[in-house]
Amino acid sequence: MLTHEALYIESEKKEKGFLKYMATERNFAASTQNQAFNALVFLYKRVLESPLENVRATRSRKEARIQVVLTR
């Protein structure tokens, strides 16, 4: 039987893998990835009352938008 600590370690691995999958294979927008990451942080902090530590998953950055300037 697995202990609670072992379950947390296993679930952290899956969450890191999911965030990496979102960034590399599915090419989700940066804002979508940030929302998923923040949802995981909320889950661990507020619901499970256990800090989510050392999550360094691959995340994409927001693309820099070039401003369009119209002149006459």
N, C-alpha and C positions, 0 to 999 in steps of 0.2 A: 504494500500500500504506500502511495506517495504522500509525503508530508506537505504541509502548506507551502513551505519554503521551496521545495522542489517544483511544485506547481507554478509558483511565481517565476522561478527561473525559466522554466519551459515556456511559459506564456510570454515572457519578455523576448525570448528568441523568436517566437512566432510574430510578435508585433514588429520587431526590427525587420524581419523578412517581408512582412506585409508593406511596410513603409518603403522598403527598397524596391519591391515589386511595383508599387505605384509610380515610383520615380523612373525606373529603368525600362520596364517592359510595357507598361500601359501608357506612359508619357502623360500622366495627369498634370493639370495645371498646378503651379506652385501654391496657389491659394487653396486648392482642394487638398493637397498634401498637408499644408499647415493646419487646415481644419481637422483632418484625421489625427494629426499629431497632438493637437490641443485637446481633442476628445479623449485620447488615450491618457494624457496627463491628468485631465479632470477625473477620469475613471479611477486611476490609481490614487490620486490625492484625496478626493472627496468621498468616493464610494467604498473603495477597498482600504482606505486609510493607510496606504503603503506607498512611499515615494517611488516613482519610476526613475531609476538611476541609470546613468551612463548610456543613454539612448543617443547613439551617433549613427543614425541610418542615413543612407544616401537620399538627399532631398534636392530637388531642382530649385533654381532661383527664378524670381520673376524676371521676365524679359523686359529689357529697357525699351520703353516706347519712344519713338522719335516724334517730336512734336511737328504737327503740320501747320505751317504758317501761310496764310493766304494774304497776298499783297496785290494791290492794284497798280 
